[in-house]
């Protein structure tokens, strides 16, 4: 496994791989790798000849200096996990390598209108500009490839797909299933910052999504009523501070007032638990949820149990 710190070095290696007829898979990460990331690397390993993983904590997508300061950094462990999962190349650039003008931001930034404006975009201004900019740079370094992203960050995936399409970037974007703990909590690098009590409370996010799916499965078609069903679960968990829980059009991310086709709907949720902002999402139909999620519970616990 080659560990490379420069964009030129990474680009040259991947250009050389394609010159010999090999396909390239790219897994962009910010490190602190967990089983969700490993599943992306494994998927890329199954489908591509050469797997490149990037590890870069991108300062452009953090609005709060404390948030980036607290973001876990476990490079030595991450490199060992990459090697074990079958990565061939790990690109580990410094901030000056990616942004030579830093601490001044780059003069050129990528903004993806529409899908980036709401939900996480509204709650974290500038976040998706930072995501789109760094991913565009990683795509420029990697060249034509397949790039693997988790469905857990559903809005991010939508932003990246739109950017690649609008800019004619020759990258095939692959969305991969969310990986969950046995109790349903979606894996996230931020989970390590939860206390034991907060970790238990965080389960309520996946329970709330299950409540939304159950409401739709029993015939509910009013978007506001689905929101109410999800919020009812979260209201029983005092450690969860809800930002949004909503049914949206899976393509546009616009809020759905009336659900006509449940298969075209996505349930999104974001909340703060203790010091940590967590996001999660789900297909709106139980069958689709079961097909796309890994290690997930799909039941809705009683409110008595939650309370």
C-alpha positions as CSV (number, residue, x, y, z in Angstrom):
1,X,0.0,0.0,0.0
2,X,1.4,3.4,-1.0
3,X,0.9,6.3,1.3
4,X,1.2,9.6,-0.6
5,X,1.1,13.2,0.7
6,X,1.1,15.2,-2.6
7,X,-1.6,15.6,-5.1
8,X,0.9,15.3,-8.0
9,X,2.2,12.0,-6.6
10,X,-1.2,10.6,-6.1
11,X,-2.4,11.7,-9.6
12,X,0.7,10.2,-11.3
13,X,0.2,6.9,-9.6
14,X,-3.5,6.6,-10.6
15,X,-2.8,7.9,-14.1
16,X,-0.2,5.1,-14.4
17,X,-2.7,2.5,-13.1
18,X,-5.3,3.5,-15.8
19,X,-2.6,3.5,-18.5
20,X,-2.2,-0.3,-17.9
21,X,-6.0,-0.8,-18.2
22,X,-6.8,-0.9,-14.5
23,X,-9.9,0.7,-13.0
24,X,-9.7,3.1,-10.0
25,X,-12.0,3.3,-7.0
26,X,-11.9,6.3,-4.7
27,X,-13.1,6.5,-1.1
28,X,-12.9,10.0,0.3
29,X,-12.8,10.2,4.1
30,X,-11.8,12.4,6.9
31,X,-10.2,9.6,8.8
32,X,-11.3,8.2,12.2
33,X,-12.3,5.2,10.1
34,X,-15.1,2.9,11.3
35,X,-16.9,-0.1,9.8
36,X,-18.9,2.2,7.6
37,X,-15.8,3.4,5.9
38,X,-14.4,-0.1,5.7
39,X,-17.5,-1.2,3.9
40,X,-16.9,1.5,1.3
41,X,-13.3,0.3,0.8
42,X,-14.5,-3.3,0.6
43,X,-17.1,-2.3,-2.1
44,X,-14.5,-0.5,-4.1
45,X,-12.1,-3.5,-3.8
46,X,-14.8,-5.7,-5.2
47,X,-15.5,-3.5,-8.2
48,X,-12.2,-1.8,-9.0
49,X,-8.6,-2.9,-9.7
50,X,-7.0,-0.1,-7.7
51,X,-8.5,1.3,-4.5
52,X,-7.5,4.8,-3.4
53,X,-8.6,6.2,0.0
54,X,-8.2,9.9,0.9
55,X,-7.8,10.9,4.5
56,X,-8.2,14.7,5.0
57,X,-10.0,16.6,7.7
58,X,-11.3,19.4,5.5
59,X,-11.3,22.8,7.3
60,X,-13.6,24.4,4.7
61,X,-16.6,22.3,5.8
62,X,-16.4,23.2,9.5
63,X,-18.1,26.4,10.6
64,X,-17.1,26.0,14.3
65,X,-13.4,26.0,15.2
66,X,-14.1,23.9,18.2
67,X,-15.8,21.3,16.1
68,X,-12.8,20.7,13.9
69,X,-10.5,20.9,16.9
70,X,-12.4,18.0,18.5
71,X,-12.7,15.9,15.4
72,X,-11.0,12.6,16.0
73,X,-7.6,12.0,14.3
74,X,-6.3,8.4,14.3
75,X,-4.0,8.3,11.3
76,X,-1.8,5.4,12.4
77,X,-4.9,3.2,13.1
78,X,-6.6,4.4,9.9
79,X,-3.6,3.4,7.7
80,X,-3.6,-0.1,9.3
81,X,-7.4,-0.4,8.7
82,X,-6.9,0.7,5.0
83,X,-4.2,-1.9,4.5
84,X,-6.4,-4.6,6.1
85,X,-9.4,-3.7,3.9
86,X,-7.3,-3.9,0.7
87,X,-6.6,-0.3,-0.2
88,X,-3.7,0.2,-2.6
89,X,-3.2,3.9,-2.2
90,X,-3.8,6.3,0.7
91,X,-3.7,10.0,-0.1
92,X,-2.9,11.9,3.1
93,X,-2.4,15.6,2.1
94,X,-1.7,18.4,4.5
95,X,-3.9,21.5,4.6
96,X,-1.3,23.6,2.7
97,X,-1.1,20.8,0.0
98,X,-4.9,21.1,-0.5
99,X,-5.2,24.9,0.1
100,X,-1.8,26.6,-0.5
101,X,-3.2,30.0,0.6
102,X,-4.4,28.7,4.0
103,X,-5.3,30.2,6.5
104,X,-6.9,32.3,3.7
105,X,-9.5,30.3,2.0
106,X,-9.0,29.4,-1.7
107,X,-10.1,32.0,-4.2
108,X,-12.1,29.4,-6.0
109,X,-14.9,27.5,-4.3
110,X,-17.7,25.2,-5.6
111,X,-21.3,26.0,-4.7
112,X,-24.1,23.6,-5.6
113,X,-27.4,25.4,-5.5
114,X,-30.8,23.8,-4.7
115,X,-29.9,20.5,-2.9
116,X,-27.4,22.2,-0.7
117,X,-29.6,25.1,0.5
118,X,-31.8,23.4,3.0
119,X,-31.6,21.0,6.0
120,X,-27.8,20.6,6.8
121,X,-27.1,23.5,4.4
122,X,-29.4,25.8,6.4
123,X,-28.2,24.6,9.8
124,X,-24.5,24.7,8.8
125,X,-23.9,27.7,6.4
126,X,-21.0,27.1,4.1
127,X,-20.7,23.4,5.0
128,X,-21.6,22.1,1.6
129,X,-19.5,24.6,-0.2
130,X,-16.6,23.2,1.7
131,X,-17.7,19.6,0.9
132,X,-18.2,20.3,-2.8
133,X,-14.9,22.2,-3.1
134,X,-12.7,19.5,-1.5
135,X,-14.5,16.7,-3.3
136,X,-14.0,18.5,-6.6
137,X,-10.3,18.7,-5.8
138,X,-10.1,15.0,-4.9
139,X,-11.8,14.1,-8.2
140,X,-9.3,16.3,-10.1
141,X,-6.5,14.4,-8.3
142,X,-8.0,11.0,-8.8
143,X,-9.1,11.4,-12.4
144,X,-11.7,9.1,-14.0
145,X,-12.9,6.6,-11.4
146,X,-15.7,5.3,-9.3
147,X,-16.2,7.2,-6.0
148,X,-17.8,5.6,-3.0
149,X,-20.0,7.5,-0.5
150,X,-22.2,6.3,2.3
151,X,-26.0,6.8,2.2
152,X,-25.8,7.9,5.8
153,X,-24.8,11.4,4.6
154,X,-27.7,11.4,2.1
155,X,-27.7,15.2,1.4
156,X,-24.0,15.2,0.9
157,X,-24.4,12.4,-1.6
158,X,-27.0,14.4,-3.5
159,X,-24.7,17.5,-3.5
160,X,-21.7,15.5,-4.9
161,X,-23.9,13.8,-7.5
162,X,-25.2,17.1,-8.7
163,X,-21.8,18.7,-8.8
164,X,-20.3,15.8,-10.8
165,X,-23.2,15.9,-13.2
166,X,-23.2,19.7,-13.7
167,X,-19.5,20.0,-14.1
168,X,-19.2,16.9,-16.4
169,X,-16.7,15.3,-14.1
170,X,-15.8,11.8,-15.3
171,X,-16.6,10.1,-12.0
172,X,-19.2,7.5,-11.3
173,X,-20.8,8.2,-7.9
174,X,-21.7,5.1,-6.0
175,X,-24.0,5.3,-2.9
176,X,-23.4,2.5,-0.4
177,X,-25.6,1.3,2.5
178,X,-25.5,2.8,5.9
179,X,-23.8,0.6,8.4
180,X,-25.3,0.5,11.9
181,X,-24.7,-0.8,15.4
182,X,-26.9,-3.7,16.4
183,X,-29.2,-1.2,18.3
184,X,-29.7,0.8,15.1
185,X,-27.4,3.8,15.7
186,X,-25.7,4.8,12.4
187,X,-22.0,4.6,12.6
188,X,-20.2,8.0,12.7
189,X,-16.8,9.2,13.6
190,X,-18.5,11.6,15.9
191,X,-20.1,8.8,18.0
192,X,-16.8,8.5,20.0
193,X,-17.6,11.8,21.6
194,X,-20.8,10.6,23.1
195,X,-20.9,9.7,26.8
196,X,-22.4,6.3,27.7
197,X,-25.7,7.9,28.6
198,X,-25.7,10.1,25.4
199,X,-24.9,7.0,23.4
200,X,-28.0,5.3,24.6
201,X,-30.1,8.4,24.0
202,X,-28.8,8.6,20.4
203,X,-30.6,5.4,19.5
204,X,-33.8,7.6,19.4
205,X,-32.8,8.9,16.0
206,X,-33.1,5.5,14.3
207,X,-36.2,4.7,16.3
208,X,-37.8,8.0,15.1
209,X,-37.0,7.0,11.5
210,X,-38.6,3.6,12.1
211,X,-41.7,5.4,13.4
212,X,-41.9,7.5,10.2
213,X,-41.6,4.3,8.1
214,X,-44.3,2.6,10.1
215,X,-46.6,5.5,9.7
216,X,-46.2,5.4,5.9
217,X,-46.5,1.6,5.9
218,X,-49.9,1.9,7.6
219,X,-51.2,4.4,5.0
220,X,-50.2,7.8,6.3
221,X,-49.7,10.2,3.3
222,X,-49.5,13.5,5.1
223,X,-46.0,14.7,5.4
224,X,-46.7,16.7,8.5
225,X,-48.2,13.7,10.2
226,X,-45.1,11.6,9.4
227,X,-43.0,14.4,11.0
228,X,-45.2,14.3,14.0
229,X,-44.8,10.5,14.3
230,X,-41.0,10.9,14.3
231,X,-41.0,13.8,16.7
232,X,-43.2,11.9,19.1
233,X,-40.4,9.4,19.6
234,X,-37.8,12.1,20.1
235,X,-39.9,14.0,22.6
236,X,-39.5,11.1,25.0
237,X,-35.7,11.5,25.0
238,X,-34.7,14.6,26.9
239,X,-31.0,14.4,25.8
240,X,-31.9,14.7,22.1
241,X,-32.3,18.3,20.8
242,X,-34.1,17.9,17.5
243,X,-33.2,20.2,14.5
244,X,-35.4,18.6,11.9
245,X,-37.2,15.3,11.1
246,X,-38.9,15.5,7.8
247,X,-40.1,13.6,4.7
248,X,-38.5,14.9,1.5
249,X,-38.4,14.1,-2.2
250,X,-35.4,11.9,-2.6
251,X,-34.3,13.6,-5.8
252,X,-34.8,17.3,-4.9
253,X,-34.7,17.1,-1.1
254,X,-37.8,19.4,-1.0
255,X,-40.2,18.7,1.8
256,X,-43.1,16.5,0.8
257,X,-46.5,17.8,1.8
258,X,-48.5,14.9,0.4
259,X,-46.7,11.5,-0.2
260,X,-47.8,10.2,-3.5
261,X,-45.1,7.6,-4.1
262,X,-43.4,6.4,-0.9
263,X,-40.6,4.9,-2.9
264,X,-39.6,8.4,-4.0
265,X,-39.4,9.8,-0.5
266,X,-36.6,10.0,2.0
267,X,-36.8,10.5,5.7
268,X,-34.2,12.9,7.1
269,X,-33.3,13.6,10.7
270,X,-30.7,15.7,12.5
271,X,-30.3,16.4,16.2
272,X,-27.8,17.3,18.8
273,X,-27.1,14.8,21.6
274,X,-24.9,16.2,24.3
275,X,-22.0,18.0,22.4
276,X,-22.5,16.1,19.2
277,X,-24.6,16.8,16.1
278,X,-25.8,13.6,14.5
279,X,-27.6,13.0,11.3
280,X,-29.4,10.0,9.9
281,X,-31.9,9.1,7.2
282,X,-33.9,6.2,5.7
283,X,-35.9,5.2,2.7
284,X,-39.5,5.8,3.5
285,X,-40.6,2.2,2.8
286,X,-39.8,-0.6,5.1
287,X,-38.8,-3.0,2.3
288,X,-36.4,-0.5,0.8
289,X,-35.0,0.2,4.3
290,X,-34.3,-3.4,4.9
291,X,-32.6,-3.8,1.5
292,X,-30.3,-0.8,2.0
293,X,-29.3,-0.9,5.6
294,X,-26.8,-3.1,7.3
295,X,-27.0,-4.4,10.9
296,X,-30.1,-2.3,11.5
297,X,-33.1,-2.9,13.8
298,X,-36.3,-2.0,12.0
299,X,-38.8,-2.2,14.9
300,X,-40.4,0.8,16.6
301,X,-40.0,0.6,20.4
302,X,-42.9,1.5,22.5
303,X,-42.9,5.0,24.0
304,X,-43.0,3.5,27.4
305,X,-39.6,1.9,26.7
306,X,-38.2,5.1,25.4
307,X,-39.4,7.0,28.4
